[in-house]
């Protein structure tokens, strides 16, 4: 499938699962809707999800491009389980800010860093973000639907990042540099802001 088609499919899927406008109080989300919305609720999550897809398209051979998202989603699920089991991980918010910086560095060195090291960094970032997702789960019933929602949205954002990188054949170096700079600056702003 052509990269442009993948990016368009990811964008269409994001549009199909759009959540209802919550213009009035009393429409709190739980379960599936809360899970779908959570990765979009913070710039840190959004940037990291897109960066995983970008890195996977730029640093991995096409046959292994799914390894980046799979490593992240595996870490995401592991982190969510840790949070629900009451295991306290220290300094989650600074860790999440550092994960944004780490992915910026991965993108900056996409052509030179060993793929295994990149996948390990991505998995650790997934654990941190998954822990935050799990810790912020709605108290209402529907945790498994919540998890399914944030895993699906994460995968769609990974696909969107991959599709963007794959569709810019001649401009991948520029995209990589711009994305690395945006991630680094955003991570520093989150860490010190």
C-alpha positions as CSV (number, residue, x, y, z in Angstrom):
1,X,0.0,0.0,0.0
2,X,1.3,3.4,-0.9
3,X,2.4,5.8,1.9
4,X,-0.1,8.5,0.8
5,X,-3.0,5.9,1.0
6,X,-1.8,4.9,4.5
7,X,-1.7,8.5,5.7
8,X,-5.2,9.1,4.2
9,X,-6.6,5.9,5.7
10,X,-5.2,6.9,9.2
11,X,-6.7,10.4,8.8
12,X,-10.1,9.0,7.7
13,X,-10.1,6.5,10.7
14,X,-9.4,9.4,13.1
15,X,-12.3,11.3,11.6
16,X,-14.6,8.2,11.8
17,X,-14.0,7.8,15.5
18,X,-14.5,11.5,16.4
19,X,-16.0,11.9,19.8
20,X,-19.2,13.9,20.3
21,X,-18.8,17.6,21.2
22,X,-19.1,18.0,24.9
23,X,-20.4,21.5,25.0
24,X,-22.4,21.0,28.2
25,X,-21.4,19.7,31.6
26,X,-22.5,16.2,32.6
27,X,-21.1,14.4,29.6
28,X,-18.0,12.9,31.2
29,X,-16.5,10.2,29.1
30,X,-15.7,6.7,30.4
31,X,-14.5,3.5,28.8
32,X,-13.9,3.6,25.0
33,X,-14.5,7.3,24.5
34,X,-12.1,8.3,27.3
35,X,-9.5,5.9,26.0
36,X,-9.7,7.3,22.5
37,X,-9.5,10.9,23.7
38,X,-6.6,10.4,26.2
39,X,-3.7,10.3,23.7
40,X,-5.1,13.5,22.1
41,X,-5.5,15.3,25.4
42,X,-1.9,16.4,25.9
43,X,0.8,17.6,23.5
44,X,3.3,15.2,25.1
45,X,1.2,12.2,24.3
46,X,0.4,13.4,20.8
47,X,4.0,14.3,19.9
48,X,5.3,11.0,21.2
49,X,2.7,8.9,19.3
50,X,3.5,10.7,16.0
51,X,7.3,10.5,16.6
52,X,7.1,6.7,17.0
53,X,5.6,6.4,13.6
54,X,8.0,8.9,12.1
55,X,11.0,7.1,13.6
56,X,9.7,3.7,12.4
57,X,9.4,5.0,8.8
58,X,12.8,6.6,8.8
59,X,15.0,4.2,10.8
60,X,13.5,0.7,10.1
61,X,13.4,-1.3,6.9
62,X,9.8,-1.3,5.5
63,X,9.4,-5.0,6.5
64,X,10.1,-4.1,10.1
65,X,8.3,-0.7,10.3
66,X,5.6,-2.1,12.6
67,X,8.3,-3.0,15.3
68,X,8.4,0.6,16.6
69,X,4.6,0.9,17.2
70,X,4.5,-2.7,18.6
71,X,7.3,-1.9,21.1
72,X,5.6,1.3,22.2
73,X,2.1,-0.4,22.5
74,X,3.7,-3.3,24.4
75,X,5.2,-0.8,26.8
76,X,2.0,1.2,26.9
77,X,0.0,-1.9,28.1
78,X,2.7,-2.8,30.6
79,X,2.7,0.7,32.1
80,X,-1.1,0.7,32.3
81,X,-1.0,-2.6,34.2
82,X,1.6,-1.3,36.6
83,X,-0.5,1.7,37.4
84,X,-3.6,-0.4,38.0
85,X,-1.7,-2.7,40.3
86,X,-0.8,0.3,42.5
87,X,3.0,0.2,41.8
88,X,4.3,3.7,42.2
89,X,6.8,4.8,39.6
90,X,8.6,7.9,40.7
91,X,8.7,11.1,38.7
92,X,6.3,10.1,35.9
93,X,5.7,13.6,34.6
94,X,9.4,14.4,34.3
95,X,9.9,11.0,32.7
96,X,7.3,11.7,30.1
97,X,8.9,15.1,29.3
98,X,12.2,13.2,29.0
99,X,10.6,10.7,26.7
100,X,9.6,13.5,24.3
101,X,13.3,14.7,24.3
102,X,14.5,11.0,23.9
103,X,12.3,10.6,20.8
104,X,13.6,13.9,19.4
105,X,17.1,12.5,19.9
106,X,16.1,9.3,18.2
107,X,14.8,11.1,15.2
108,X,17.9,13.3,15.1
109,X,20.0,10.1,14.9
110,X,17.5,8.0,12.9
111,X,20.0,6.9,10.3
112,X,22.9,6.2,12.8
113,X,21.4,4.8,16.0
114,X,21.1,1.0,16.2
115,X,17.5,-0.1,15.7
116,X,17.5,-2.3,18.8
117,X,18.5,0.6,21.0
118,X,15.8,2.7,19.4
119,X,13.2,0.1,20.0
120,X,14.3,-0.2,23.7
121,X,14.0,3.5,24.1
122,X,10.5,3.4,22.5
123,X,9.4,0.6,24.8
124,X,10.5,2.5,27.9
125,X,8.7,5.6,26.6
126,X,5.6,3.4,26.2
127,X,5.8,2.2,29.8
128,X,5.9,5.8,31.0
129,X,3.0,6.9,28.9
130,X,1.0,3.8,29.6
131,X,1.5,4.3,33.4
132,X,0.1,7.8,33.0
133,X,-2.8,6.5,30.9
134,X,-3.5,3.8,33.5
135,X,-3.2,6.2,36.5
136,X,-5.6,8.6,34.8
137,X,-8.2,6.0,33.9
138,X,-11.8,7.0,34.7
139,X,-13.0,5.5,37.9
140,X,-16.2,4.3,36.2
141,X,-16.5,0.8,34.9
142,X,-15.0,0.1,31.5
143,X,-11.2,-0.1,32.1
144,X,-10.7,-2.7,29.3
145,X,-12.6,-0.5,26.9
146,X,-10.6,2.5,28.0
147,X,-7.4,0.5,27.3
148,X,-8.7,-0.6,23.9
149,X,-9.5,3.0,23.1
150,X,-6.1,4.4,23.9
151,X,-4.3,1.6,22.2
152,X,-6.3,2.1,19.1
153,X,-5.7,5.9,19.0
154,X,-2.0,5.3,19.7
155,X,-1.8,2.9,16.8
156,X,-3.7,5.4,14.5
157,X,-1.3,8.2,15.5
158,X,1.7,5.9,14.9
159,X,0.3,5.2,11.4
160,X,-0.2,8.9,10.8
161,X,3.4,9.6,11.7
162,X,4.6,6.7,9.5
163,X,2.5,7.8,6.6
164,X,3.7,11.4,6.9
165,X,7.3,10.3,6.8
166,X,6.8,7.8,4.0
167,X,4.9,10.3,1.8
168,X,7.7,12.9,1.9
169,X,10.2,10.9,-0.1
170,X,12.5,13.8,-1.0
171,X,11.9,15.8,2.2
172,X,12.5,13.2,4.8
173,X,15.7,14.7,6.1
174,X,14.0,18.1,6.5
175,X,11.0,16.4,8.3
176,X,13.4,14.5,10.5
177,X,15.3,17.6,11.6
178,X,12.1,19.7,12.1
179,X,10.4,16.9,14.1
180,X,13.6,16.3,16.2
181,X,13.8,20.1,17.0
182,X,10.1,20.3,17.8
183,X,10.2,17.3,20.1
184,X,13.4,18.5,21.8
185,X,12.0,22.0,22.4
186,X,8.6,20.7,23.5
187,X,10.3,18.2,25.9
188,X,12.4,20.9,27.4
189,X,9.3,23.2,27.8
190,X,7.4,20.4,29.5
191,X,10.4,19.6,31.8
192,X,11.2,23.1,32.8
193,X,7.9,24.9,32.2
